């Protein structure tokens, strides 16, 4: 059985398209636990502050939640990384780049908070919502439309809540 040049070209195109879909779905499967994890963290901290509004909860809800969920995040990263070899041929340094990128992002947010000096908790909270919306949207440009849509939705919902809801419980529960 012989195939024509056009049939071979079409088959190679279909293989390339399938490879792209598999790559995209693999990246979604890899990133999904983190998106879910931090969505739950956000929900726990905001709900705790909104429902149990007192000095102690207001002061410690986010630091405790962030600490606990960072440990869980690291555990997921370690588990996902076990048994994996470098996917970049000839590169032994690729493993530190995601952590370095996260550190740069964290330093950017800290610098933004000091430089812009938001006046209240609602403004600080909204900075994080907009920042992560931008991160998801940027990742979506590289990975796929689902992350892009998630990032744009997060940014739009953050702005809607910021301008449409008063500070306090309503804003936190919406977020």
Secondary structure, DSSP 4 states (H G I P E B T S, - for coil): ----HHHHHHHHHHHHHHHHHHHHHHHHHHHHHHHHHHHHHHHHHHHHHHHS-SHHHHHHHHHHHHHHHHHHHHHHHHHHHTTPPPSSTT-SSGGGHHHHHHHHHHHHHHHHHHHH--SSHHHHHHHHHHHHHHHHHHHHHHH-HHHHHHHHHHHHHHHHHHHHS-TTHHHHHH-
